[in-house]
Amino acid sequence: MEHVSFPPLSRVAICGGTHGNEMSGVYMVREMQKQIADQAGSVSVTTVLSNPRAVDACRRYTETDLNRCFTNALLSAPVTDSTPYELRRARELNAQLGPKGSEHAVDLLCDLHNTTANMGLCLIFYSLDWITLHIYKYIQSKITSASVRAIQLDIPVSEAYSLESVGKHGFSIEVGPQPTGVLRADIFNMVKEAVDLTVEWIQGFNSGCTFEGGEVETYTLAKSVDYPRDPITNEITAAIHPQLQDNDFKLLQPGDPIFLSFSRETAKHEGEELYPFFVNECAYYEKKIAFHLARKTTLTFPPICVKKD
C-alpha cells in the first residue's frame, strides 16, 4: 500500500473524569497537571478534568451523561435555564478543544475511562482512522501485561456522542475491571503506560519516522442485549450467568449460557457467534444493557508519515 501523510500532531488533549467516578482518568490527569511543563518535545499536551462537578461528587454524572452530549445536534441546541450542567459543560469543552469538525480542533483527543467489566485495555473509536489504528498497533506491541483490543463504533462523526469525537483524531481508552469510585494500582499503571506510549508514538511521528502498515483485529459493535425483565414491573429477573461473567471477548456460541434467573433457570444465547464485551458493566444497568455483542474483523492500514512542509 502507498504511504499516506498527515500534518504533524502538535496539539494533544488528554482528558479524564468525563465520568466522575472512573478514577484512573481523574488521577492520571491530576498527576499530569503537576508536571511543570506541558510541552513533550514536539507535542503540546493539554490536560482536562472533563466533569469537575461529577468528580467532586464521585458520581458518573450530576444531571445527564456527559459522554453522550457531543453530537452535532446537542452541541448546537439552544441553551436555556433548564439545560443540564453536563450539556453546558459539553459546550465549554467543545469551545476549548474544538470546535468539533473544525480546523481549530486539537489534533488528537484521548479520553480516559474505566469499566467494571473484565475488558483489559481497549481503544474505542468511531471511524476508520489510520492515525488511531497505528497508535493502537503501537500500544498493542508494547504492552505485554494485559490484553489490548480495539472496538469500533460504526457511527457517523456528526452523530458521534462522546468527547473524543471533538478532536481531529480521537479515541477513548477503556480499562477494567475497576469498581466505580475505586483506584487500582494495576489498572492505573496500565492507563499511564498507554498514555505514555501514545505521546511517544506522536513524538516519533512528528519527528519524521515512517510507520509501516499492517493488520489489526478490531471488534465492531453488532447489537446490545438487555437483561430479562418482568413484563409488568420491568424489573430485571436474572443476572449474568457465571459462565459469561468476566469472559469479555470470549466467543459466544449458540446454546452458551448468558443469564441465570433468580429462580435458577438458565437463558442461552441464540443466533450467530459473536463476542461479548462490557459484560455486566455497572453504569449500563440504567441504559438497559447487560452486554454488547461484536463481530471480530481484520483491518488493513497503510504506512504513514508526517507531511513535509
NUKENU-33703 format. One line per field, with one value per atom (N, C-alpha, C): residue in one letter; atom name; x, z negated, y. Coordinates in steps of 0.05 Angstrom, whole numbers, plus 5000, padded with zeros to 4 digits. Example, Ala and Ser with C-alpha at 12.3 -4.5 7.8 and 13.67 -1.06 7.14 Angstrom:
BEGIN
residuo: [A A A S S S] .
atomo: [N CA C N CA C] .
u: [5264 5246 5264 5257 5273 5258] .
w: [4844 4844 4844 4858 4857 4843] .
v: [4886 4910 4934 4955 4979 5001] .
***
This chain:
BEGIN
residuo: [M M M E E E H H H V V V S S S F F F P P P P P P L L L S S S R R R V V V A A A I I I C C C G G G G G G T T T H H H G G G N N N E E E M M M S S S G G G V V V Y Y Y M M M V V V R R R E E E M M M Q Q Q K K K Q Q Q I I I A A A D D D Q Q Q A A A G G G S S S V V V S S S V V V T T T T T T V V V L L L S S S N N N P P P R R R A A A V V V D D D A A A C C C R R R R R R Y Y Y T T T E E E T T T D D D L L L N N N R R R C C C F F F T T T N N N A A A L L L L L L S S S A A A P P P V V V T T T D D D S S S T T T P P P Y Y Y E E E L L L R R R R R R A A A R R R E E E L L L N N N A A A Q Q Q L L L G G G P P P K K K G G G S S S E E E H H H A A A V V V D D D L L L L L L C C C D D D L L L H H H N N N T T T T T T A A A N N N M M M G G G L L L C C C L L L I I I F F F Y Y Y S S S L L L D D D W W W I I I T T T L L L H H H I I I Y Y Y K K K Y Y Y I I I Q Q Q S S S K K K I I I T T T S S S A A A S S S V V V R R R A A A I I I Q Q Q L L L D D D I I I P P P V V V S S S E E E A A A Y Y Y S S S L L L E E E S S S V V V G G G K K K H H H G G G F F F S S S I I I E E E V V V G G G P P P Q Q Q P P P T T T G G G V V V L L L R R R A A A D D D I I I F F F N N N M M M V V V K K K E E E A A A V V V D D D L L L T T T V V V E E E W W W I I I Q Q Q G G G F F F N N N S S S G G G C C C T T T F F F E E E G G G G G G E E E V V V E E E T T T Y Y Y T T T L L L A A A K K K S S S V V V D D D Y Y Y P P P R R R D D D P P P I I I T T T N N N E E E I I I T T T A A A A A A I I I H H H P P P Q Q Q L L L Q Q Q D D D N N N D D D F F F K K K L L L L L L Q Q Q P P P G G G D D D P P P I I I F F F L L L S S S F F F S S S R R R E E E T T T A A A K K K H H H E E E G G G E E E E E E L L L Y Y Y P P P F F F F F F V V V N N N E E E C C C A A A Y Y Y Y Y Y E E E K K K K K K I I I A A A F F F H H H L L L A A A R R R K K K T T T T T T L L L T T T F F F P P P P P P I I I C C C V V V K K K K K K D D D] .
atomo: [N CA C N CA C N CA C N CA C N CA C N CA C N CA C N CA C N CA C N CA C N CA C N CA C N CA C N CA C N CA C N CA C N CA C N CA C N CA C N CA C N CA C N CA C N CA C N CA C N CA C N CA C N CA C N CA C N CA C N CA C N CA C N CA C N CA C N CA C N CA C N CA C N CA C N CA C N CA C N CA C N CA C N CA C N CA C N CA C N CA C N CA C N CA C N CA C N CA C N CA C N CA C N CA C N CA C N CA C N CA C N CA C N CA C N CA C N CA C N CA C N CA C N CA C N CA C N CA C N CA C N CA C N CA C N CA C N CA C N CA C N CA C N CA C N CA C N CA C N CA C N CA C N CA C N CA C N CA C N CA C N CA C N CA C N CA C N CA C N CA C N CA C N CA C N CA C N CA C N CA C N CA C N CA C N CA C N CA C N CA C N CA C N CA C N CA C N CA C N CA C N CA C N CA C N CA C N CA C N CA C N CA C N CA C N CA C N CA C N CA C N CA C N CA C N CA C N CA C N CA C N CA C N CA C N CA C N CA C N CA C N CA C N CA C N CA C N CA C N CA C N CA C N CA C N CA C N CA C N CA C N CA C N CA C N CA C N CA C N CA C N CA C N CA C N CA C N CA C N CA C N CA C N CA C N CA C N CA C N CA C N CA C N CA C N CA C N CA C N CA C N CA C N CA C N CA C N CA C N CA C N CA C N CA C N CA C N CA C N CA C N CA C N CA C N CA C N CA C N CA C N CA C N CA C N CA C N CA C N CA C N CA C N CA C N CA C N CA C N CA C N CA C N CA C N CA C N CA C N CA C N CA C N CA C N CA C N CA C N CA C N CA C N CA C N CA C N CA C N CA C N CA C N CA C N CA C N CA C N CA C N CA C N CA C N CA C N CA C N CA C N CA C N CA C N CA C N CA C N CA C N CA C N CA C N CA C N CA C N CA C N CA C N CA C N CA C N CA C N CA C N CA C N CA C N CA C N CA C N CA C N CA C N CA C N CA C N CA C N CA C N CA C N CA C N CA C N CA C N CA C N CA C N CA C N CA C N CA C N CA C N CA C N CA C N CA C N CA C N CA C N CA C N CA C N CA C N CA C N CA C N CA C N CA C N CA C N CA C N CA C N CA C N CA C N CA C N CA C N CA C N CA C N CA C N CA C N CA C N CA C N CA C N CA C N CA C N CA C N CA C N CA C N CA C N CA C N CA C N CA C N CA C N CA C N CA C N CA C N CA C N CA C N CA C N CA C N CA C N CA C N CA C N CA C N CA C N CA C N CA C N CA C N CA C N CA C N CA C N CA C N CA C N CA C N CA C N CA C N CA C N CA C N CA C N CA C N CA C N CA C N CA C N CA C N CA C N CA C N CA C N CA C N CA C N CA C N CA C] .
u: [5017 5000 5018 5008 5023 5023 5045 5046 5024 5014 4995 5007 5006 5018 4997 5003 4985 5001 4988 5002 5012 5032 5041 5018 5020 5000 5012 5010 5024 5008 4981 4964 4948 4953 4941 4927 4903 4888 4885 4892 4887 4866 4843 4820 4814 4805 4797 4774 4759 4737 4712 4711 4686 4663 4670 4653 4667 4654 4667 4675 4666 4673 4691 4703 4722 4750 4763 4784 4811 4816 4842 4847 4826 4829 4831 4816 4817 4845 4857 4883 4905 4901 4921 4923 4901 4901 4913 4905 4916 4946 4957 4986 4999 4987 4999 4998 4978 4976 4997 5009 5030 5057 5059 5084 5087 5111 5116 5112 5122 5119 5098 5082 5062 5072 5098 5109 5126 5117 5131 5144 5168 5181 5165 5157 5142 5112 5104 5076 5068 5048 5037 5013 5015 4995 4977 4952 4932 4918 4917 4903 4877 4856 4829 4815 4805 4787 4759 4747 4724 4699 4693 4667 4673 4683 4692 4670 4646 4624 4620 4620 4616 4640 4664 4688 4686 4678 4675 4655 4634 4613 4619 4640 4647 4623 4611 4588 4594 4581 4584 4578 4556 4548 4529 4524 4506 4477 4474 4447 4442 4462 4459 4488 4489 4515 4531 4552 4568 4579 4585 4596 4575 4551 4531 4522 4538 4530 4544 4559 4576 4567 4542 4532 4530 4531 4528 4502 4481 4454 4454 4466 4466 4484 4507 4526 4515 4496 4485 4457 4447 4420 4420 4398 4397 4401 4414 4417 4396 4382 4361 4368 4350 4354 4353 4338 4335 4356 4374 4395 4412 4415 4431 4460 4472 4500 4518 4515 4533 4531 4507 4505 4519 4517 4532 4562 4571 4599 4609 4592 4600 4605 4589 4594 4621 4627 4653 4677 4674 4696 4698 4676 4677 4690 4685 4698 4728 4735 4763 4780 4768 4784 4776 4754 4744 4747 4726 4700 4702 4685 4684 4681 4697 4696 4709 4723 4736 4766 4779 4808 4821 4805 4816 4816 4804 4803 4831 4835 4860 4865 4891 4898 4891 4893 4886 4874 4852 4839 4837 4848 4847 4832 4810 4793 4796 4801 4807 4783 4777 4754 4761 4744 4745 4719 4721 4697 4698 4675 4674 4676 4674 4676 4705 4709 4736 4746 4752 4758 4787 4804 4832 4834 4852 4855 4844 4825 4812 4814 4820 4816 4790 4774 4748 4748 4739 4739 4716 4711 4688 4696 4710 4715 4741 4744 4770 4791 4807 4827 4854 4871 4897 4914 4912 4928 4921 4895 4886 4895 4892 4900 4929 4946 4975 4981 4968 4973 4964 4942 4932 4952 4962 4982 5007 5015 5039 5036 5013 5007 5006 4992 4989 5016 5035 5061 5079 5073 5090 5080 5053 5042 5038 5052 5050 5037 5031 5020 4990 4977 4948 4940 4915 4904 4898 4905 4900 4882 4858 4840 4829 4815 4803 4774 4757 4728 4721 4708 4699 4669 4660 4632 4625 4609 4603 4581 4590 4571 4583 4568 4578 4589 4610 4622 4602 4584 4564 4547 4542 4525 4542 4568 4586 4581 4576 4565 4585 4610 4628 4650 4664 4683 4705 4716 4739 4732 4706 4698 4702 4709 4714 4741 4761 4787 4787 4808 4810 4814 4829 4832 4826 4815 4808 4801 4805 4796 4794 4779 4778 4794 4806 4820 4802 4793 4775 4790 4793 4808 4793 4794 4780 4789 4780 4758 4768 4752 4757 4730 4724 4698 4697 4673 4670 4678 4690 4699 4724 4736 4760 4783 4807 4832 4848 4855 4871 4898 4920 4947 4952 4944 4950 4935 4910 4894 4905 4912 4923 4949 4966 4992 4988 4967 4961 4953 4936 4928 4952 4969 4992 5010 5014 5031 5019 4993 4980 4982 4979 4982 5010 5030 5058 5065 5055 5061 5048 5024 5011 5028 5037 5054 5080 5091 5116 5113 5091 5086 5083 5068 5064 5091 5108 5134 5150 5149 5163 5151 5125 5111 5119 5118 5124 5153 5171 5200 5207 5188 5193 5195 5190 5190 5168 5174 5153 5144 5118 5107 5095 5105 5097 5067 5054 5027 5025 5001 4998 4968 4963 4936 4932 4907 4900 4871 4866 4839 4823 4798 4781 4754 4740 4713 4693 4674 4654 4627 4616 4590 4569 4556 4534 4507 4505 4479 4484 4464 4464 4442 4447 4429 4421 4395 4384 4381 4378 4371 4343 4337 4308 4293 4269 4253 4225 4215 4187 4169 4150 4134 4117 4111 4094 4110 4129 4145 4169 4178 4201 4227 4226 4250 4264 4291 4306 4300 4300 4293 4316 4339 4362 4388 4409 4436 4453 4476 4494 4502 4501 4508 4538 4544 4573 4592 4582 4600 4605 4589 4593 4608 4602 4615 4645 4658 4687 4699 4682 4692 4687 4692 4690 4709 4699 4714 4719 4706 4708 4684 4689 4668 4644 4620 4595 4581 4576 4565 4536 4520 4492 4490 4473 4470 4486 4505 4521 4503 4507 4490 4498 4477 4483 4470 4447 4434 4426 4426 4416 4394 4370 4347 4349 4333 4333 4320 4306 4295 4312 4337 4358 4353 4339 4336 4356 4367 4388 4376 4383 4377 4402 4398 4421 4422 4446 4450 4438 4423 4412 4423 4424 4434 4463 4475 4502 4524 4547 4570 4580 4582 4591 4608 4621 4639 4626 4622 4611 4632 4623 4641 4623 4636 4621 4601 4610 4593 4588 4563 4555 4568 4570 4581 4561 4571 4554 4537 4550 4536 4515 4514 4496 4469 4466 4440 4419 4425 4406 4400 4420 4416 4403 4396 4383 4401 4426 4445 4460 4457 4471 4499 4501 4527 4523 4544 4545 4555 4548 4559 4572 4595 4611 4619 4625 4638 4668 4684 4713 4721 4735 4743 4773 4785 4813 4814 4828 4831 4860 4863 4889 4893 4916 4921 4949 4952 4976 4998 5023 5045 5038 5046 5041 5066 5067 5089 5078 5094 5086 5089 5070 5071 5093 5110 5132 5121 5133 5125 5133] .
w: [5000 5000 5000 5013 5014 4987 4983 4958 4958 4934 4930 4911 4918 4900 4887 4862 4846 4835 4830 4816 4789 4777 4750 4730 4709 4688 4665 4667 4648 4623 4625 4602 4594 4570 4560 4534 4530 4505 4492 4466 4450 4430 4431 4414 4395 4371 4352 4335 4322 4306 4322 4347 4362 4347 4336 4316 4289 4271 4246 4226 4230 4212 4225 4248 4261 4255 4235 4221 4235 4253 4266 4282 4297 4313 4295 4273 4255 4244 4234 4222 4242 4266 4287 4295 4299 4306 4284 4259 4236 4235 4239 4239 4262 4285 4308 4304 4290 4285 4265 4250 4231 4245 4269 4284 4292 4288 4293 4322 4340 4369 4382 4399 4414 4442 4446 4473 4473 4489 4491 4518 4521 4547 4567 4588 4610 4603 4580 4574 4551 4555 4534 4522 4497 4484 4466 4471 4454 4437 4411 4394 4384 4384 4377 4359 4336 4319 4329 4344 4361 4345 4324 4309 4280 4273 4245 4224 4231 4211 4205 4225 4220 4206 4212 4198 4168 4162 4134 4119 4134 4121 4123 4138 4143 4154 4174 4188 4218 4233 4262 4275 4266 4276 4255 4258 4239 4249 4275 4286 4311 4328 4352 4360 4374 4381 4400 4390 4407 4432 4430 4453 4473 4471 4492 4502 4497 4503 4526 4542 4562 4591 4595 4623 4633 4660 4671 4663 4661 4654 4626 4607 4579 4575 4589 4586 4598 4617 4630 4619 4600 4590 4572 4571 4554 4524 4510 4481 4467 4448 4432 4403 4386 4357 4348 4363 4355 4367 4383 4395 4374 4374 4354 4353 4330 4327 4347 4351 4370 4398 4407 4434 4436 4415 4414 4414 4399 4397 4425 4439 4465 4484 4482 4498 4491 4465 4457 4468 4466 4475 4506 4519 4548 4557 4541 4547 4541 4519 4511 4529 4537 4551 4580 4588 4616 4629 4642 4645 4661 4654 4668 4698 4713 4742 4755 4739 4749 4750 4765 4766 4740 4723 4697 4676 4681 4661 4655 4631 4624 4644 4649 4669 4660 4634 4623 4595 4590 4564 4553 4530 4517 4491 4488 4464 4448 4422 4405 4389 4391 4378 4364 4344 4331 4336 4335 4336 4313 4303 4283 4296 4322 4337 4341 4345 4347 4376 4384 4412 4418 4398 4403 4412 4432 4442 4471 4475 4501 4511 4537 4550 4564 4561 4574 4592 4617 4636 4656 4671 4689 4717 4731 4759 4764 4789 4797 4799 4779 4777 4776 4796 4798 4774 4764 4741 4717 4711 4688 4690 4714 4717 4713 4722 4718 4688 4674 4645 4631 4639 4628 4632 4656 4662 4645 4641 4626 4597 4585 4557 4554 4572 4571 4572 4587 4590 4565 4550 4527 4500 4497 4472 4472 4455 4454 4428 4410 4384 4385 4407 4409 4438 4442 4469 4478 4503 4514 4539 4539 4561 4571 4594 4604 4611 4605 4610 4629 4651 4670 4668 4665 4665 4692 4708 4735 4735 4728 4725 4740 4756 4769 4749 4756 4737 4727 4744 4735 4713 4713 4692 4669 4672 4651 4625 4603 4580 4557 4560 4538 4542 4521 4521 4542 4546 4564 4593 4599 4627 4632 4612 4615 4629 4625 4637 4667 4681 4709 4711 4693 4689 4659 4653 4625 4619 4594 4584 4554 4543 4514 4506 4483 4472 4449 4451 4432 4418 4392 4378 4354 4351 4329 4325 4303 4286 4263 4258 4234 4224 4199 4188 4190 4192 4192 4165 4166 4141 4128 4142 4132 4151 4139 4155 4150 4172 4170 4183 4170 4180 4207 4210 4235 4258 4254 4275 4281 4260 4264 4280 4273 4287 4316 4322 4349 4365 4353 4366 4371 4350 4353 4376 4377 4398 4426 4428 4454 4462 4443 4448 4456 4441 4447 4475 4482 4508 4530 4525 4545 4551 4529 4533 4547 4539 4551 4581 4589 4617 4632 4620 4633 4637 4617 4619 4643 4645 4667 4694 4695 4720 4728 4709 4714 4723 4712 4718 4746 4760 4787 4790 4769 4771 4790 4806 4822 4807 4804 4791 4812 4812 4833 4829 4851 4850 4838 4837 4827 4823 4806 4800 4769 4761 4733 4732 4711 4706 4690 4698 4683 4678 4659 4653 4660 4677 4687 4674 4660 4646 4665 4657 4673 4661 4634 4621 4591 4576 4547 4537 4513 4501 4474 4469 4443 4425 4399 4380 4384 4378 4377 4357 4363 4346 4342 4319 4312 4331 4345 4364 4351 4326 4312 4298 4281 4266 4281 4301 4317 4301 4278 4262 4274 4271 4282 4266 4280 4267 4267 4277 4279 4278 4271 4271 4293 4299 4318 4308 4326 4318 4310 4290 4281 4304 4324 4346 4365 4365 4381 4366 4340 4323 4325 4330 4332 4357 4376 4401 4425 4421 4444 4466 4491 4515 4520 4503 4508 4526 4548 4568 4555 4561 4550 4572 4567 4587 4580 4601 4595 4574 4555 4533 4509 4511 4487 4467 4441 4421 4419 4417 4415 4390 4381 4357 4339 4313 4293 4277 4279 4266 4236 4222 4193 4183 4201 4195 4206 4214 4222 4249 4267 4294 4312 4331 4349 4376 4384 4411 4428 4453 4470 4494 4505 4528 4553 4568 4593 4616 4639 4662 4668 4682 4693 4671 4677 4659 4658 4634 4631 4606 4602 4579 4560 4535 4515 4503 4497 4483 4466 4448 4428 4413 4406 4393 4364 4357 4330 4322 4341 4334 4316 4293 4272 4284 4299 4309 4330 4340 4362 4353 4327 4317 4324 4320 4326 4356 4372 4401 4412 4393 4401 4420 4413 4428 4409 4414 4398 4410 4436 4450 4479 4492 4521 4535 4560 4577 4601 4609 4631 4650 4674 4694 4695 4698 4700 4729 4736 4763 4763 4787 4791 4809 4799 4815 4825 4850 4862 4865 4858 4859 4872 4884 4900 4882 4893 4879 4878 4856 4854 4845 4852 4844 4842 4830 4827 4854 4859 4884 4883 4903 4903 4912 4901 4909 4938] .
v: [4976 5000 5025 5046 5071 5085 5101 5117 5138 5143 5165 5185 5211 5230 5248 5256 5273 5296 5319 5341 5332 5346 5339 5341 5324 5324 5340 5366 5384 5390 5388 5395 5370 5361 5336 5342 5331 5334 5307 5305 5281 5288 5275 5282 5259 5265 5246 5257 5239 5249 5256 5248 5252 5238 5215 5202 5206 5219 5229 5207 5182 5161 5140 5147 5129 5141 5129 5143 5143 5124 5124 5150 5158 5183 5207 5207 5230 5234 5212 5215 5217 5206 5209 5238 5252 5280 5297 5291 5306 5303 5279 5275 5290 5289 5303 5333 5343 5372 5382 5363 5371 5375 5365 5368 5397 5408 5436 5444 5428 5435 5417 5429 5414 5409 5414 5410 5385 5365 5340 5338 5351 5352 5368 5354 5367 5368 5359 5356 5375 5391 5408 5392 5384 5367 5384 5384 5397 5375 5379 5360 5373 5357 5368 5349 5360 5345 5352 5333 5340 5347 5333 5338 5343 5366 5371 5368 5375 5372 5342 5325 5297 5285 5295 5285 5292 5317 5325 5308 5300 5283 5253 5246 5218 5203 5216 5203 5203 5185 5184 5211 5223 5249 5262 5288 5301 5303 5308 5310 5292 5291 5274 5265 5243 5231 5249 5262 5280 5266 5240 5226 5218 5230 5227 5254 5275 5302 5316 5300 5313 5309 5302 5301 5330 5333 5360 5372 5356 5367 5378 5364 5373 5397 5397 5419 5445 5443 5467 5474 5459 5464 5489 5504 5528 5521 5538 5535 5551 5538 5552 5548 5560 5558 5529 5512 5484 5465 5476 5459 5446 5419 5406 5415 5413 5421 5408 5382 5368 5377 5386 5397 5423 5439 5465 5459 5439 5432 5422 5407 5398 5421 5443 5467 5479 5480 5491 5475 5449 5431 5433 5435 5438 5464 5485 5511 5510 5496 5494 5476 5453 5432 5429 5441 5440 5467 5477 5463 5437 5419 5393 5397 5383 5384 5407 5424 5448 5445 5463 5463 5471 5484 5494 5472 5449 5428 5417 5406 5394 5371 5365 5345 5317 5312 5286 5289 5276 5277 5248 5244 5217 5220 5206 5208 5182 5184 5161 5152 5126 5114 5088 5082 5055 5041 5014 4998 4978 4970 4949 4922 4921 4895 4887 4861 4850 4851 4876 4881 4886 4886 4893 4922 4927 4954 4955 4973 4975 5004 5007 5033 5032 5053 5055 5079 5075 5097 5094 5115 5115 5106 5124 5119 5104 5096 5084 5106 5108 5130 5117 5122 5110 5117 5142 5151 5134 5131 5116 5086 5075 5047 5043 5062 5059 5062 5080 5082 5057 5046 5021 4998 4996 4975 4979 5004 5011 5003 5011 5004 4974 4961 4932 4917 4928 4916 4920 4941 4948 4938 4936 4927 4897 4883 4854 4844 4862 4854 4850 4858 4856 4853 4844 4843 4871 4878 4904 4900 4912 4908 4935 4934 4958 4952 4972 4970 4993 4986 5007 5010 5034 5041 5053 5039 5048 5069 5093 5116 5140 5155 5178 5198 5213 5232 5252 5261 5281 5271 5244 5232 5220 5221 5211 5227 5213 5226 5231 5220 5221 5242 5248 5271 5268 5244 5242 5250 5251 5259 5288 5304 5333 5338 5320 5324 5316 5326 5318 5287 5277 5248 5243 5220 5215 5186 5179 5153 5155 5136 5134 5109 5110 5086 5076 5051 5039 5016 5018 4998 4986 4960 4947 4919 4906 4915 4933 4953 4970 4980 4977 4987 5017 5028 5057 5068 5092 5105 5093 5074 5059 5063 5065 5067 5041 5027 5003 5009 5002 5008 4995 4970 4956 4969 4977 4989 5017 5033 5059 5058 5039 5036 5028 5013 5005 5030 5047 5072 5090 5093 5110 5100 5074 5063 5069 5066 5071 5101 5119 5148 5154 5144 5149 5139 5116 5104 5120 5131 5148 5173 5186 5210 5203 5180 5171 5166 5153 5149 5175 5194 5220 5235 5233 5246 5234 5207 5194 5202 5203 5211 5239 5258 5286 5290 5272 5275 5264 5252 5243 5213 5197 5168 5159 5139 5126 5101 5098 5075 5056 5032 5013 5005 4998 4989 4961 4951 4924 4917 4898 4889 4889 4896 4893 4881 4868 4858 4879 4884 4901 4888 4898 4888 4910 4903 4922 4916 4936 4932 4921 4899 4888 4894 4889 4895 4895 4904 4904 4886 4874 4855 4865 4866 4875 4850 4855 4834 4825 4800 4791 4808 4815 4834 4823 4831 4825 4842 4830 4846 4867 4864 4883 4905 4896 4916 4927 4912 4919 4915 4903 4898 4873 4873 4850 4825 4802 4777 4757 4766 4748 4764 4751 4763 4749 4762 4749 4722 4702 4675 4673 4657 4655 4647 4633 4624 4647 4667 4691 4713 4715 4736 4735 4758 4762 4749 4741 4729 4747 4773 4792 4783 4786 4779 4749 4732 4704 4696 4683 4678 4665 4677 4667 4651 4626 4608 4602 4595 4588 4565 4569 4550 4556 4575 4582 4597 4592 4606 4636 4653 4682 4694 4683 4693 4670 4676 4657 4672 4662 4675 4672 4688 4687 4661 4648 4621 4599 4607 4588 4575 4589 4579 4593 4578 4588 4597 4621 4630 4628 4619 4614 4632 4636 4653 4640 4656 4646 4663 4652 4667 4662 4681 4677 4679 4669 4671 4700 4711 4738 4740 4764 4768 4787 4779 4798 4817 4841 4860 4879 4893 4908 4890 4866 4847 4856 4860 4868 4894 4913 4940 4954 4963 4976 4999 5016 5040 5035 5010 5004 4993 4988 4980 5000 5026 5047 5049 5040 5042 5016 4998 4972 4956 4954 4938 4919 4893 4873 4869 4870 4868 4875 4883 4887 4862 4859 4837 4849 4837 4848 4826 4835 4818 4825 4805 4810 4813 4834 4839 4845 4841 4848 4873 4893 4918 4920 4927 4932 4962 4971 5000 5006 5029 5035 5046 5047 5061 5091 5104 5133 5148 5173 5191 5219 5237 5264 5279 5297 5312 5333 5334 5353 5380 5402 5429 5434] .
***
